[in-house]
Amino acid sequence: MRIQTIPILFVFLMMGVADAMGPMSEAVRENYELSNVTATLLSFFVFIAFAVFSVPGGLLAARIGKKRLLLLGLGLNAIAMLIPCLTEPTFAVLLGCIFVLGIGTTFLQVAGNPIMHDVSAEGKYGRNLSFAQGFKGIGSSVSSYLVTAVAGFAIFKTLGWRGVFPIFFVLMAAAFIWVCTIKVNETKADVPPSLKSGLGLLKKPVYALAVLGIFLYVGSEVCMARFLLPLLEKMGLEESTATKFGPAFFFLMLTVGRLGGGAVLNFLSQRTFFRLSALMGLVGALILMFGASNIAVIGVLLSGLGFANIWPMLFSITVEKDPARGSELSGLMCMAISGGALVPLLMGQFVDMGLGTKAFIVPVVCFVYLLVLSLEKDQPKQIEPESAASS
C-alpha cells in the first residue's frame, strides 16, 4: 500500500462521524422532547446535503482538484463540530450545524472515493476502496460508541449529550493538517465537466441503476443506525443487551466486513462478492423483520457483514468503467446518499404507526433490489465521444 493512502484512510475514518447522527437522534429526541420522525431530521439534514451538493461537488473536484475539495470538506466539518462545543444550540441551530456537517461529508465522499483510485497501485482500487470503507466503518463504530460513552468521561460531563463534539472537532482539524502534507497525481478528464454532462451520465442505464442502488443501500444503513436500538428493545431484549448489540455492534460488523473484504477480494471477483454481500444483507434484515428475539443478534451480525461491502463494490464496479470521469460519477453516486435522508423517514413513519419490527420491511425491500442488481452481468466500459475523439 502506497504511503499517500494513509492520510486518505484517515479521511475515510472521519467520514464515519456523520453516521453517529443516527444513534445521537435518540439523545436529541429526549433532550428536545421530539417525535421519532422529527428526531430523524438529525440524520435527514446530514444526508439531504448529499442530494444538493454531490453533483456540484463532483464538478468542483474536477476543476479545483480532489485534494482541495477534501480540505474544504474537512474545514466545514471542523466548523460544524466547533459551534456545539461553544454553546448549547437551539434545535434549529443544531440542525444548521448538522447540515454543514452534511455538506462537508459530501465533499469528503465525492473527493475521497475517486482520489483513492489516484493513490492506488494498478488493479488494487477495488481492494483499497473496500479497505478504506473499513476505516469509515471504524469511524462509524467509534463515533456511535462515543455518542453514548462520552457522558462517562468527567472532562465532558458538563456538556452532557454535546460532550462528543470537542472530540470530533480535534479529529477533523488533525485530518485537515495531515492531508495538507501529501502530494497526489490526480486523474483528470480530457474535457472540463459541466452540470449537463454530469447529469447526462444518468441517461446510461448502467449508471442510473447503480445510483438507485446507492440510494437504497445508504437509506437501509441509516435505518439500521436509527432504529435498531428501540426495535431490539421492542423484541424483548433488555436495554443493556439492546445497547450492546444495536447500532454499535452493527457498525462493528460493518467494519469487520469491510476490512475482511479487502482480503476476500484477493481471490473473489468484485461482482461475485457483491452478490454474496447483497444476499447476506437481505437474510439479516428478514430475520430482524420477523422479530424473533432469540436470533435477533444473528440478524444484526448478518446485516452488518452483508451491508459492509455493498458501497465499495457498487462504487468501484461503476467508476472503473470510466476512471477519467470518476469525479462526475462520484458526484452522482454521492448524491444518492440522500437516501439516508428519505428512506429512514418512511421507516420512522412505520415505527410511529406501531408496526414494530415489521418496519424492517423497508431495508428488506431495498436489499431485494440490490440482490437483483448484483445478478446483472458486467457491461463493457462506457466510453464518451469526447474521450474517444481525444484519443
C-alpha positions as CSV (number, residue, x, y, z in Angstrom):
1,M,0.0,0.0,0.0
2,R,1.4,3.4,-1.0
3,I,2.3,6.0,1.7
4,Q,-0.2,8.5,0.2
5,T,-3.1,6.2,1.1
6,I,-2.6,6.6,4.8
7,P,-3.9,10.1,5.3
8,I,-6.7,9.3,2.8
9,L,-7.7,6.3,5.0
10,F,-7.8,8.7,8.0
11,V,-10.2,10.9,6.0
12,F,-12.4,7.9,5.5
13,L,-12.3,7.4,9.2
14,M,-13.6,11.0,9.6
15,M,-16.5,10.2,7.2
16,G,-17.9,7.9,9.8
17,V,-18.7,10.8,12.1
18,A,-21.8,11.6,10.0
19,D,-23.1,8.1,10.8
20,A,-23.1,9.0,14.5
21,M,-26.1,11.3,13.9
22,G,-28.4,8.3,13.7
23,P,-27.6,7.0,17.2
24,M,-27.4,10.6,18.5
25,S,-31.0,11.1,17.4
26,E,-32.4,9.3,20.4
27,A,-30.5,11.6,22.9
28,V,-31.6,14.6,20.9
29,R,-35.2,13.4,20.9
30,E,-35.2,13.1,24.6
31,N,-33.4,16.4,25.2
32,Y,-35.7,18.4,22.9
33,E,-38.8,16.2,23.5
34,L,-39.4,15.4,19.9
35,S,-41.3,12.7,18.0
36,N,-39.4,9.8,16.2
37,V,-40.0,11.4,12.8
38,T,-38.8,14.9,14.0
39,A,-35.7,13.4,15.7
40,T,-34.8,11.6,12.5
41,L,-34.3,15.1,10.9
42,L,-30.9,15.0,12.5
43,S,-29.7,12.3,10.0
44,F,-32.1,13.8,7.4
45,F,-30.1,17.1,7.4
46,V,-26.8,15.2,7.0
47,F,-28.0,13.2,4.1
48,I,-30.1,15.8,2.3
49,A,-26.9,17.7,1.8
50,F,-25.7,14.9,-0.4
51,A,-28.7,15.4,-2.7
52,V,-27.9,19.1,-3.0
53,F,-24.1,19.3,-3.1
54,S,-22.9,16.0,-4.5
55,V,-23.1,16.8,-8.2
56,P,-21.7,20.4,-7.7
57,G,-19.0,18.8,-5.5
58,G,-18.1,16.4,-8.3
59,L,-17.8,19.3,-10.8
60,L,-15.8,21.3,-8.3
61,A,-13.4,18.4,-7.6
62,A,-12.8,18.1,-11.4
63,R,-11.9,21.8,-11.6
64,I,-10.0,22.6,-8.4
65,G,-8.7,19.1,-7.6
66,K,-9.9,16.3,-5.3
67,K,-7.3,17.1,-2.6
68,R,-8.5,20.7,-2.3
69,L,-12.1,19.5,-2.1
70,L,-11.1,17.2,0.7
71,L,-9.6,20.1,2.6
72,L,-12.7,22.2,2.1
73,G,-14.8,19.3,3.4
74,L,-12.7,18.9,6.5
75,G,-12.7,22.6,7.2
76,L,-16.5,22.7,7.0
77,N,-16.8,19.7,9.3
78,A,-14.5,21.3,11.9
79,I,-16.6,24.4,12.0
80,A,-19.8,22.3,12.3
81,M,-18.4,20.5,15.3
82,L,-17.0,23.6,16.9
83,I,-20.2,25.5,17.4
84,P,-22.0,23.0,19.7
85,C,-18.7,22.9,21.7
86,L,-19.0,26.6,22.5
87,T,-22.7,26.9,23.2
88,E,-25.8,24.8,23.8
89,P,-27.7,25.3,20.5
90,T,-31.4,25.6,19.9
91,F,-32.7,22.7,17.8
92,A,-32.8,24.9,14.7
93,V,-29.1,25.9,15.2
94,L,-28.2,22.2,15.8
95,L,-29.9,21.3,12.5
96,G,-27.9,24.0,10.8
97,C,-24.6,22.6,12.2
98,I,-25.6,19.1,11.1
99,F,-26.4,20.4,7.6
100,V,-22.9,21.9,7.4
101,L,-21.5,18.6,8.5
102,G,-23.5,17.0,5.7
103,I,-22.0,19.4,3.2
104,G,-18.5,18.8,4.4
105,T,-19.0,15.0,4.5
106,T,-20.5,15.2,1.0
107,F,-17.2,16.8,-0.2
108,L,-15.2,14.1,1.6
109,Q,-17.2,11.3,-0.1
110,V,-17.1,12.9,-3.5
111,A,-13.4,13.5,-3.5
112,G,-12.3,10.6,-1.3
113,N,-13.7,7.7,-3.3
114,P,-12.0,8.7,-6.7
115,I,-8.8,10.0,-5.1
116,M,-8.3,6.5,-3.7
117,H,-8.0,5.5,-7.3
118,D,-5.2,8.0,-7.8
119,V,-3.2,6.8,-4.9
120,S,-3.8,3.0,-5.6
121,A,-1.5,0.7,-7.5
122,E,-2.7,-0.7,-10.8
123,G,-5.6,-3.2,-10.2
124,K,-5.8,-2.5,-6.5
125,Y,-8.6,0.2,-6.5
126,G,-11.5,-2.1,-5.5
127,R,-9.5,-3.8,-2.7
128,N,-8.2,-0.4,-1.4
129,L,-11.7,1.2,-1.6
130,S,-13.1,-1.7,0.4
131,F,-10.3,-1.3,2.9
132,A,-11.0,2.4,3.1
133,Q,-14.7,1.8,3.7
134,G,-13.5,-0.5,6.6
135,F,-11.8,2.6,8.0
136,K,-15.1,4.5,7.6
137,G,-16.8,1.7,9.4
138,I,-14.3,2.1,12.3
139,G,-15.2,5.8,12.3
140,S,-18.9,4.9,12.4
141,S,-18.4,2.4,15.2
142,V,-16.2,4.6,17.3
143,S,-18.4,7.6,16.7
144,S,-21.5,5.7,17.6
145,Y,-19.8,4.4,20.8
146,L,-18.6,7.8,21.8
147,V,-22.1,9.2,21.5
148,T,-23.3,7.0,24.4
149,A,-20.0,6.6,26.2
150,V,-18.7,10.2,26.4
151,A,-21.0,11.1,29.2
152,G,-19.0,8.9,31.5
153,F,-15.8,11.0,30.9
154,A,-15.5,13.5,33.7
155,I,-14.0,16.1,31.5
156,F,-17.1,16.2,29.2
157,K,-19.8,15.7,31.9
158,T,-20.8,19.3,31.9
159,L,-21.5,19.2,28.2
160,G,-24.0,16.3,28.6
161,W,-25.0,14.9,25.2
162,R,-22.8,17.5,23.5
163,G,-19.6,16.1,25.0
164,V,-18.7,14.2,21.8
165,F,-18.4,17.4,19.7
166,P,-15.0,18.5,21.0
167,I,-13.5,15.1,20.2
168,F,-14.9,15.3,16.6
169,F,-13.6,18.8,16.2
170,V,-10.0,17.9,17.2
171,L,-10.0,14.9,14.8
172,M,-11.3,16.9,11.9
173,A,-8.6,19.5,12.5
174,A,-5.9,16.8,12.6
175,A,-7.1,15.3,9.4
176,F,-7.0,18.7,7.7
177,I,-3.4,19.2,8.6
178,W,-2.4,15.7,7.6
179,V,-4.0,15.9,4.1
180,C,-2.1,19.2,3.6
181,T,1.2,17.3,3.7
182,I,0.6,14.8,0.9
183,K,1.1,15.1,-2.9
184,V,-1.3,13.4,-5.2
185,N,-1.1,12.9,-9.0
186,E,-4.7,13.2,-9.9
187,T,-6.5,11.6,-12.8
188,K,-8.4,14.3,-14.8
189,A,-10.9,14.3,-17.6
190,D,-9.8,15.4,-21.0
191,V,-12.8,17.8,-21.3
192,P,-13.8,20.0,-18.3
193,P,-17.1,18.7,-17.0
194,S,-20.3,20.6,-16.8
195,L,-23.6,20.1,-14.9
196,K,-25.2,18.9,-18.1
197,S,-22.5,16.4,-18.9
198,G,-22.5,15.1,-15.3
199,L,-26.3,14.6,-15.1
200,G,-26.2,13.2,-18.7
201,L,-24.5,10.1,-17.3
202,L,-27.8,9.2,-15.8
203,K,-29.1,8.5,-19.3
204,K,-27.0,5.4,-19.3
205,P,-28.9,2.6,-17.6
206,V,-25.7,1.1,-16.1
207,Y,-25.1,4.3,-14.2
208,A,-28.8,5.1,-13.3
209,L,-29.3,1.7,-11.8
210,A,-26.1,2.0,-9.8
211,V,-27.2,5.4,-8.4
212,L,-30.5,4.0,-7.4
213,G,-28.7,1.1,-5.7
214,I,-26.6,3.5,-3.6
215,F,-29.7,5.5,-2.7
216,L,-31.4,2.4,-1.3
217,Y,-28.3,1.0,0.3
218,V,-27.5,4.1,2.3
219,G,-31.1,4.5,3.3
220,S,-31.1,1.0,4.7
221,E,-27.9,1.6,6.6
222,V,-29.2,4.7,8.2
223,C,-32.4,2.8,9.1
224,M,-30.3,0.3,11.0
225,A,-28.4,3.0,12.8
226,R,-31.5,4.9,13.8
227,F,-34.0,2.1,14.7
228,L,-32.0,-1.0,15.8
229,L,-31.8,0.1,19.4
230,P,-35.5,0.9,20.0
231,L,-36.8,-2.1,17.9
232,L,-34.5,-4.6,19.6
233,E,-36.0,-3.4,22.9
234,K,-39.5,-3.9,21.5
235,M,-38.4,-7.5,20.7
236,G,-38.0,-8.0,24.4
237,L,-34.2,-7.6,24.8
238,E,-33.1,-5.8,27.9
239,E,-31.8,-2.3,27.5
240,S,-28.2,-3.2,28.2
241,T,-28.3,-6.1,25.7
242,A,-30.0,-3.9,23.0
243,T,-27.4,-1.2,23.5
244,K,-24.6,-3.8,23.2
245,F,-25.9,-5.5,20.1
246,G,-27.6,-2.5,18.5
247,P,-26.0,0.2,16.3
248,A,-22.6,-0.1,17.8
249,F,-22.5,-3.9,17.1
250,F,-23.9,-3.3,13.6
251,F,-21.2,-0.8,12.8
252,L,-18.6,-3.1,14.3
253,M,-19.7,-5.8,11.9
254,L,-19.6,-3.3,9.0
255,T,-16.0,-2.6,10.0
256,V,-15.1,-6.3,10.2
257,G,-16.8,-7.0,6.9
258,R,-15.0,-4.1,5.1
259,L,-11.6,-4.9,6.5
260,G,-12.1,-8.6,5.7
261,G,-13.4,-7.6,2.2
262,G,-10.0,-6.3,1.2
263,A,-8.6,-9.8,1.8
264,V,-11.6,-11.6,0.2
265,L,-11.1,-9.6,-3.0
266,N,-7.7,-11.2,-3.5
267,F,-9.5,-14.4,-4.6
268,L,-13.1,-13.4,-5.4
269,S,-14.3,-11.1,-8.2
270,Q,-16.0,-7.9,-7.2
271,R,-19.2,-9.0,-8.9
272,T,-19.3,-12.3,-7.0
273,F,-18.6,-10.6,-3.7
274,F,-21.3,-8.1,-4.4
275,R,-23.8,-10.9,-4.9
276,L,-22.8,-12.7,-1.7
277,S,-23.0,-9.4,0.3
278,A,-26.5,-8.5,-1.0
279,L,-27.8,-12.0,-0.2
280,M,-26.4,-11.9,3.4
281,G,-27.8,-8.4,4.0
282,L,-31.2,-9.5,2.8
283,V,-31.2,-12.5,5.1
284,G,-30.1,-10.4,8.1
285,A,-32.9,-7.8,7.5
286,L,-35.5,-10.6,7.1
287,I,-34.5,-12.1,10.5
288,L,-34.9,-8.7,12.2
289,M,-38.3,-8.1,10.5
290,F,-39.8,-11.3,11.9
291,G,-38.8,-10.1,15.4
292,A,-37.5,-13.3,17.0
293,S,-35.6,-12.1,20.0
294,N,-33.6,-15.4,20.3
295,I,-31.9,-14.9,16.9
296,A,-32.0,-11.1,16.7
297,V,-28.3,-10.8,17.3
298,I,-27.7,-13.1,14.4
299,G,-29.8,-10.8,12.3
300,V,-27.7,-7.8,13.3
301,L,-24.5,-9.7,12.6
302,L,-25.6,-10.9,9.1
303,S,-26.9,-7.4,8.3
304,G,-23.6,-5.8,9.3
305,L,-21.5,-8.2,7.3
306,G,-23.8,-8.1,4.3
307,F,-24.2,-4.4,4.3
308,A,-20.4,-3.9,4.6
309,N,-19.2,-4.1,1.1
310,I,-22.2,-3.0,-1.0
311,W,-21.0,0.6,-1.3
312,P,-17.3,-0.2,-2.2
313,M,-18.3,-2.9,-4.7
314,L,-21.0,-1.0,-6.4
315,F,-19.0,2.2,-6.5
316,S,-15.7,0.7,-7.8
317,I,-17.5,-1.5,-10.4
318,T,-19.2,1.6,-11.7
319,V,-16.3,4.1,-11.6
320,E,-13.8,1.6,-13.2
321,K,-15.9,1.8,-16.3
322,D,-14.6,5.3,-16.9
323,P,-12.0,6.4,-14.4
324,A,-11.4,9.7,-16.2
325,R,-14.9,10.7,-15.3
326,G,-14.6,9.5,-11.7
327,S,-15.3,12.8,-10.1
328,E,-18.6,13.2,-12.0
329,L,-19.6,9.6,-11.3
330,S,-18.7,10.1,-7.7
331,G,-20.8,13.2,-7.5
332,L,-23.8,11.3,-8.9
333,M,-23.4,8.4,-6.6
334,C,-22.8,10.5,-3.6
335,M,-25.9,12.5,-4.5
336,A,-27.7,9.1,-4.0
337,I,-26.5,9.2,-0.4
338,S,-29.6,11.4,0.1
339,G,-31.3,8.0,0.5
340,G,-30.1,8.3,4.1
341,A,-32.4,11.3,4.5
342,L,-35.6,9.9,2.8
343,V,-35.7,6.2,3.4
344,P,-35.5,6.4,7.2
345,L,-38.4,8.9,7.2
346,L,-40.5,6.1,5.8
347,M,-39.3,3.6,8.3
348,G,-39.8,6.2,11.1
349,Q,-43.4,6.6,10.0
350,F,-43.9,2.8,10.1
351,V,-42.5,2.8,13.6
352,D,-44.7,5.6,14.8
353,M,-47.7,3.7,13.3
354,G,-46.9,0.9,15.8
355,L,-45.7,-1.7,13.2
356,G,-42.7,-2.7,15.5
357,T,-40.2,-4.9,13.8
358,K,-42.4,-5.2,10.7
359,A,-40.9,-1.7,9.9
360,F,-37.8,-3.6,8.8
361,I,-39.7,-4.3,5.6
362,V,-38.0,-1.1,4.4
363,P,-34.4,-2.4,4.3
364,V,-35.7,-5.8,3.2
365,V,-37.2,-4.3,0.0
366,C,-34.1,-2.2,-0.6
367,F,-31.9,-5.3,-0.4
368,V,-34.2,-7.3,-2.7
369,Y,-33.4,-4.6,-5.4
370,L,-29.6,-4.8,-4.6
371,L,-29.6,-8.5,-4.9
372,V,-31.4,-8.3,-8.3
373,L,-28.9,-5.6,-9.4
374,S,-26.0,-7.8,-8.3
375,L,-27.2,-10.6,-10.6
376,E,-26.6,-8.5,-13.7
377,K,-23.6,-9.2,-15.9
378,D,-20.9,-6.6,-16.2
379,Q,-21.3,-4.3,-19.2
380,P,-18.5,-3.1,-21.4
381,K,-16.8,0.1,-20.3
382,Q,-18.7,3.3,-21.1
383,I,-16.7,5.5,-23.5
384,E,-17.7,9.0,-24.0
385,P,-17.5,10.5,-27.5
386,E,-15.2,13.3,-26.3
387,S,-12.8,10.8,-24.7
388,A,-12.8,8.7,-27.8
389,A,-12.1,11.7,-30.0
390,S,-9.2,12.9,-27.8
391,S,-7.6,9.5,-28.0
